[in-house]
Amino acid sequence: MNSILDIKGVSKFYTNHTALDQVDLSISPNKIFGLLGPNGAGKTSLIRIINQITGPDEGAIFFNGEPLQIHHQKNIGYLPEERGLYKKMKVGEQALYLAQLKGMSKSEAMASLKEWFEKFEISGWWNKRIDELSKGMQQKVQFIITVMHRPQLLILDEPFSGFDPINAKLIRDEILKLREEGTTVILSTHNMASVEEICDDIALIYQSKKILEGSVHDVKEARSGNEFSVTYQGDHMAFAKALWIDAELKETKTIINNKHCSTIKLADNKTPNDLLNAIIPHVNVLGLEKATPSMNDIFIDRVNEINQGNHE
Amino acid sequence: MSKTWLIIQREYLVRVKKKSFLLITFLGPLLLAAGLSLVIYLSVKENIQHKVLIIDEKAPAFNNLQDTKNIEFNYGTGMNIGQARDLLFNSDYTCVLYIPRNIENSNVSKLYYKKQPSSSVIRVIEDKVENVVEELKLKQYNISREAFYDVKTNFVLNSIKFTKNGEEEKLDKAASYVGFFFGAMIYIFIFLYGIQVMRGVIEEKSNRIVEIIITSVKPFQLMMGKIIGVALVSLTQFLLWIILTAGILTAVQSTIFKDYYDPAAITAQTQVTPDIAVEIQKENVNQNKFDLLDPNNIINRTNWPLMIGLFIFYFLGGFLLYSALFAAVGSAVDNETDTQQFMLPVTLPLTLAYVLSTSIVDNPEGPIAFWLSIIPFTSPIAMLVRVAIGIGDGGIPVWELVLSMALLIVGFLVTVWIAAKIYKTGILMHGKKVSYAELWKWIAHK
């Protein structure tokens, strides 16, 4: 398989706890990969291992098929959750310095930075000190520093936090554009809306273990069950009465006056046709579609399942 | 290597370009020298014209005092001291010089004034009166002035050490003080700049940029880059201070204090014959023991290339050793206030060496001096104090210096290795108070 990053049986132990427990992950090139999990699940430990800030205690990591080595660092860009820059240093000077540390020559770095500064309309900040910028402005600089060396793999830890909606959109568009241009992105976040919006694949880490992995579409499909939402006109009491024993009414929302939307869970042997046959005599059906759970629901459901499993 | 070099460059340039660095480096010696010179200048040079009224109970012995540029002598013949005092307040006289009848026996006379005259004015009057008193005594005993200067003795006891080769070398306490000065400089610079390393580490850790940097370089490179960068900053400052201070002192000496050591100027001021002026000049030199132009003074006797060379070696060795520890302390804490618990064991040996270096000056070959100059934690200070008395015959044995230098190198390698282990783990730890037990775990961790 031609994944850009293969994580095989990686474990990380600290004195009093296990940060990662036999985690396997495979990240396909040219995709945006959502790394999800509650605080303390082990996401940061995993990211630090990929960045070679620390090493795994067990397992191995492969970058483009080669065992991960120091020289791969220049192919990786990392935006940590806790952002940080030298406060007293000038924006341009600082970006040049960090670019050169990544292995770019001064002229390469200059050219790349000029392009990014123009794209983000911040060319005028070159000689400003970081502590003269607003928080949002600092975030932009930080993002540029993460991507300026054109990494093949971009690791973004909560990239949207701290941005106003306009700049968050700017960053989101940039991330999508980078994917178009061939970059692979690992997006670590709690923000489920952004996961549904831009991620192609996801993995859920919980209590040091991977508990879910797949494409967003597949994961949703797999966990959607036999549920449908029906929009109709008519008496919702009559609608409820029309349902038989194998159809469970989960919730009903009134859209306007006698227009409603209800979610129905069908028994496994029933189809939407059975449902339509039952209700058409009673209400005026306006629409029917398969109800898919949000990533948020899936996240919570899966975590609850694990917790129940632990208690039993 | 090139990445470490980039880090060294940044650490160096960021600090050297700071206004505070430029201010301290350039203005420091300038302000110090200017302040000192001003004080000395004001006390030596005096613009006020003094009009001195002499009440001479031995008249006419003192009737012959010559006026100088700013002192005019007048004689209150037949006046007593009470009348002179009244006159002082009702005239433009500034002082009353009272010569008692028994001046040859008491060697004391009194100068009454309205406003304190400068020390140089007092000195000039003193010299003039002293000359007359000497003249009186010489006449009394029937001695010629030449014979007098011949008899007058400035005794010196030289401590001499016998060496195996039969050569004699002077055990030179003044030289030890030069060493003490260098030791003190090392103490101050390690402290001043070691703390800067620690602050730098805390800054990078607390604003989290360290996490970005160590995705490009190894933590060890970052730590060493910072330490070396700061070391170069401190060397820059030290060398600039030496050059500036020496330059300013030389300039000041050759302009403002020219008169003080110049027989011609002394002749003009005190109205004595030139050969006497030469004697006075010698006395001035002897009394002050600090004439940059005198080849025998300690400044010119010191082997500066050796001292500065060893200073640089011991400073760098000591600085690498201590600032690695400072970096480790910085990495283990979240902010500067938390550093207290780890600072004591780091600063204790350094301070101890500094405090005990006064006893090394007294006894540069005793056991305290020996051990402190061998142990890497104290040798940067202790060895410089000792080495000032010389190396080899008459000084400290060569093997002791070689051993001390070798141990310092081993010492800093070991310390840097241990510090790097703490640093590597520490910079990624947040929001947790670290104990010594925890530090030990980090060091022991494979």
Chai-1 contact restraints between the chains, C-beta under 6 A:
chainA,res_idxA,chainB,res_idxB,connection_type,confidence,min_distance_angstrom,max_distance_angstrom,comment,restraint_id
A,N51,B,T215,contact,1.0,0.0,6.0,A-B,restraint_1
A,I53,B,I214,contact,1.0,0.0,6.0,A-B,restraint_2
A,Q73,B,T215,contact,1.0,0.0,6.0,A-B,restraint_3
A,Y78,B,T215,contact,1.0,0.0,6.0,A-B,restraint_4
A,P80,B,E211,contact,1.0,0.0,6.0,A-B,restraint_5
A,E82,B,R208,contact,1.0,0.0,6.0,A-B,restraint_6
A,G84,B,N207,contact,1.0,0.0,6.0,A-B,restraint_7
A,G84,B,R208,contact,1.0,0.0,6.0,A-B,restraint_8
A,G84,B,I209,contact,1.0,0.0,6.0,A-B,restraint_9
A,L85,B,I209,contact,1.0,0.0,6.0,A-B,restraint_10
A,Y97,B,R10,contact,1.0,0.0,6.0,A-B,restraint_11
A,Q100,B,L6,contact,1.0,0.0,6.0,A-B,restraint_12
A,L101,B,K3,contact,1.0,0.0,6.0,A-B,restraint_13
A,L101,B,L6,contact,1.0,0.0,6.0,A-B,restraint_14
A,L101,B,S216,contact,1.0,0.0,6.0,A-B,restraint_15
A,L101,B,V217,contact,1.0,0.0,6.0,A-B,restraint_16
A,K102,B,S216,contact,1.0,0.0,6.0,A-B,restraint_17
